[in-house]
Amino acid sequence: MAEVDVIEKLDKLKELQEVLAQKYELQTQIEEAPKKLFSQKELLSRLKKEFIEKNAIYEEVRQKVVKLKADLSEADAARERSERGMDSITTHREYEALDKEIKDATELEQNIRKELQKEEKNLAELNENLKQDEQLIASQDTELNIGNQKLTEEINIFKNQLAKLEKKQAEIIPGIDPEIVYKFERIIKSKQGKGIVAVKGNVCDGCHMILPAQFANMVHSGDSIVFCPYCSRIIYYEEIEGQEDEYFNIDDTGSLVDFDDDFDDDDDDDDDDNDEKDDSAFDD
């Protein structure tokens, strides 16, 4: 495909910037979407854990009630046996001994009955709580299932939108150097959606730094794709109405001495001198 001119490239890059910004936002939403249900899942997990613990306590109390009923039945039977023995006593000593047995059996029976009543009440409360917890868990489970369905639908919508943006991206990039596209994609990700910005006067609108004179001249000429030496964004000239051109005022411009291009350091080894850094800051 024939090489497109710089102006057309810049127009393509501006269009690509919008596509990539939307694309990366959608990718973030797809990654973050499952977190929306995290608190709901955590709540359901906690409710189920508490239900298991309460159910274990309920079972302990239920077993206790069963034992108390058996103890009560035994105490009641012992008292009745002692009472029936009254008919066969022959001495006062036998009477006193049997009377004591009856009193002790009666007292034990009363104590067991009180304890049984208390535990039966406790068991009933626990049972009611468990029923309420079961209903709450069932409700939360239903809501979570609905939430999962909606989340799946939402993610599918995002993926469809993403596919359209990727198709549009593929239509835009022909004619642009793949290396420029690669750098541009990384810039969009790292610069929160801004990969190409205007230079107003002699200031980069991305990082608001005054550009060195040689870059001001390069941007103003519009003969090549130029990367800001400070923020690594692609920059293009934008004339400000009513403002005198300041590009060639050397006193106002910066210098590239001791400048490190952090963006290019991720891909390449450190350059040997400052001239090589200047050369790598723009592409034809």
C-alpha positions in Angstrom: 0.0 0.0 0.0 1.3 3.5 -0.9 2.7 5.5 2.0 0.2 8.1 3.1 1.4 11.6 3.9 2.1 12.9 7.4 -1.1 14.9 7.7 -3.2 11.9 6.8 -1.2 9.8 9.2 -1.9 12.3 12.0 -5.6 12.2 11.1 -5.5 8.5 11.3 -3.7 8.5 14.6 -6.3 10.9 16.0 -9.0 8.5 14.9 -7.0 5.6 16.2 -6.6 7.3 19.6 -10.4 7.5 20.1 -10.7 3.8 19.1 -7.9 2.6 21.3 -9.2 4.7 24.3 -12.6 3.1 24.0 -11.0 -0.4 23.4 -8.8 -0.2 26.5 -11.7 1.1 28.6 -13.9 -1.8 27.5 -11.0 -4.3 28.3 -10.8 -2.7 31.8 -14.6 -3.1 32.3 -14.5 -6.7 31.2 -11.7 -7.4 33.7 -13.4 -5.4 36.5 -16.9 -6.7 35.9 -16.7 -9.9 38.0 -15.7 -7.8 41.0 -19.2 -6.3 41.0 -20.5 -9.6 42.5 -17.6 -10.1 44.9 -19.4 -8.6 47.9 -22.6 -10.6 47.1 -20.6 -13.8 46.8 -18.8 -13.0 50.0 -22.1 -12.4 51.8 -23.5 -15.7 50.6 -20.4 -17.6 51.6 -20.6 -16.1 55.1 -24.3 -16.9 55.4 -23.7 -20.5 54.5 -20.8 -20.8 56.9 -22.9 -19.4 59.7 -25.8 -21.7 58.8 -23.5 -24.7 59.1 -22.3 -23.5 62.5 -25.8 -22.8 63.7 -27.0 -26.2 62.5 -24.2 -27.9 64.5 -25.4 -26.0 67.6 -29.0 -27.0 66.8 -28.0 -30.6 66.6 -26.2 -30.5 70.0 -29.3 -28.9 71.6 -31.6 -31.5 69.9 -29.5 -34.4 71.3 -29.5 -32.7 74.7 -33.3 -32.5 74.6 -33.6 -36.2 73.7 -31.4 -37.1 76.6 -33.3 -34.9 79.0 -36.6 -36.5 77.9 -35.1 -39.9 78.6 -33.8 -38.7 82.0 -37.2 -37.3 82.8 -39.0 -40.5 81.9 -36.5 -42.4 84.2 -37.0 -40.0 87.1 -40.7 -40.1 86.7 -40.7 -43.9 86.7 -38.4 -44.0 89.8 -40.8 -41.7 91.7 -43.8 -43.8 90.8 -42.0 -47.0 92.0 -41.2 -45.3 95.3 -44.8 -44.1 95.7 -46.1 -47.6 95.0 -43.7 -49.0 97.7 -45.5 -47.0 100.3 -48.2 -49.7 100.3 -45.8 -52.4 101.5 -43.8 -50.6 104.3 -44.0 -52.1 107.8 -41.7 -49.8 109.9 -41.2 -46.1 110.5 -37.6 -46.4 109.3 -38.8 -47.9 106.0 -41.3 -45.1 105.7 -38.6 -42.4 106.2 -36.3 -44.0 103.7 -39.0 -44.4 101.1 -40.3 -40.9 101.7 -36.8 -39.5 101.1 -36.6 -41.5 97.8 -39.9 -40.0 96.7 -38.8 -36.5 97.6 -35.4 -36.9 95.8 -37.1 -38.4 92.8 -39.6 -35.6 92.7 -36.9 -32.9 93.0 -34.9 -34.5 90.3 -37.9 -34.8 88.1 -38.7 -31.1 88.6 -35.1 -30.0 87.8 -35.0 -32.1 84.7 -38.4 -30.8 83.6 -37.2 -27.2 84.0 -34.0 -27.9 82.1 -35.9 -29.6 79.4 -38.3 -26.7 79.0 -35.4 -24.3 78.7 -33.6 -26.4 76.1 -36.9 -27.0 74.1 -37.4 -23.3 74.0 -33.8 -22.8 72.9 -34.3 -25.6 70.3 -37.4 -23.9 68.9 -35.6 -20.5 68.6 -32.6 -22.1 66.9 -35.0 -23.9 64.5 -36.8 -20.7 63.6 -33.4 -18.9 63.0 -32.3 -21.8 60.8 -35.5 -21.5 58.7 -35.0 -17.7 58.4 -31.3 -18.3 57.4 -32.4 -20.9 54.8 -34.8 -18.4 53.3 -32.2 -15.7 53.2 -29.6 -18.0 51.7 -32.1 -19.1 49.0 -32.9 -15.4 48.3 -29.2 -14.5 48.1 -28.5 -17.5 45.9 -31.3 -16.5 43.5 -30.0 -12.9 43.4 -26.5 -14.1 42.7 -27.6 -16.3 39.9 -29.5 -13.4 38.4 -26.5 -11.2 38.9 -24.3 -13.8 37.1 -26.7 -13.9 34.2 -26.7 -10.1 33.9 -23.0 -10.0 34.2 -22.5 -12.6 31.5 -24.9 -10.5 29.2 -23.0 -7.4 30.1 -19.6 -8.9 29.3 -20.9 -10.3 26.0 -22.1 -6.8 25.1 -18.6 -5.4 25.9 -17.0 -8.2 23.9 -19.2 -7.4 20.9 -18.3 -3.7 21.2 -14.7 -4.6 21.5 -14.8 -6.7 18.4 -16.2 -3.8 16.4 -13.5 -1.5 17.7 -10.8 -4.0 16.8 -12.3 -4.2 13.3 -12.3 -0.4 13.1 -8.7 -0.4 14.4 -7.6 -2.8 11.6 -9.2 -0.5 9.0 -7.3 2.6 10.3 -3.7 1.4 10.8 -2.8 0.5 7.1 -0.3 3.0 5.8 1.1 3.7 9.3 4.5 2.3 10.3 3.8 -0.7 12.6 6.5 0.5 15.0 4.7 3.8 15.3 1.4 1.9 15.9 3.1 -0.3 18.5 4.5 2.7 20.4 1.2 4.6 20.0 -0.8 1.7 21.6 1.6 1.7 24.6 1.3 5.5 24.9 -2.5 5.3 25.0 -2.4 2.7 27.8 0.2 4.6 29.9 -1.1 8.1 29.3 -4.8 7.5 30.2 -6.2 7.8 26.6 -3.9 10.5 25.3 -1.4 9.5 22.7 -1.4 12.3 20.3 -1.7 15.9 21.4 -1.3 19.4 19.9 1.6 21.7 20.4 0.2 25.1 21.2 2.7 27.9 20.8 5.8 26.0 21.7 4.3 24.0 24.6 3.2 20.3 24.5 -0.4 20.1 25.4 0.2 16.7 27.0 2.9 17.4 29.5 2.9 21.2 29.3 6.7 21.3 28.8 8.4 23.9 26.6 9.8 22.1 23.6 13.5 22.3 22.5 14.0 24.5 19.5 14.9 21.6 17.1 11.6 19.8 18.0 9.6 23.0 17.7 11.0 23.4 14.2 10.4 19.7 13.4 6.7 19.8 14.6 6.1 23.1 12.8 7.4 21.8 9.5 5.0 18.8 9.6 7.4 16.6 7.5 7.4 13.7 9.9 5.8 12.0 12.9 7.4 13.5 16.0 7.3 12.2 19.6 7.5 14.6 22.5 10.9 14.2 24.1 9.4 14.6 27.5 6.2 12.6 27.6 6.7 10.5 24.5 3.3 11.4 23.0 3.0 12.1 19.3 2.8 15.8 18.8 1.5 18.0 16.0 1.4 21.7 15.4 -1.8 23.7 16.2 -1.8 27.3 15.5 -3.4 29.5 18.2 -5.6 32.2 16.7 -4.3 35.7 17.6 -1.1 34.4 19.1 2.3 35.1 17.4 4.3 32.0 16.5 6.8 31.3 19.2 8.5 28.2 17.8 11.6 29.9 16.7 12.2 31.9 19.9 15.3 30.0 21.1 15.4 31.8 24.5 12.0 30.2 25.4 12.8 26.7 24.3 14.4 23.9 26.3 17.3 21.6 25.5 17.7 17.9 25.2 20.9 17.8 27.2 20.7 15.1 29.9 17.2 14.1 28.6 16.3 10.5 29.1 13.5 9.0 26.9 11.9 6.7 29.5 9.4 5.4 26.9 12.1 4.1 24.5 14.2 2.7 27.4 11.5 -0.1 27.8 12.3 -1.4 24.3 15.9 -0.5 23.6 19.3 -0.3 25.4 20.5 3.0 26.6 22.0 5.2 23.7 25.7 6.1 23.8 25.3 9.8 23.5 22.7 12.7 23.4 22.6 12.9 19.6 21.3 9.3 19.4 18.6 10.2 21.9 17.5 13.1 19.7 17.4 10.9 16.6 15.1 8.3 18.3 12.6 10.9 19.5 10.9 11.1 16.0 10.1 8.8 13.1 9.7 9.6 9.4 
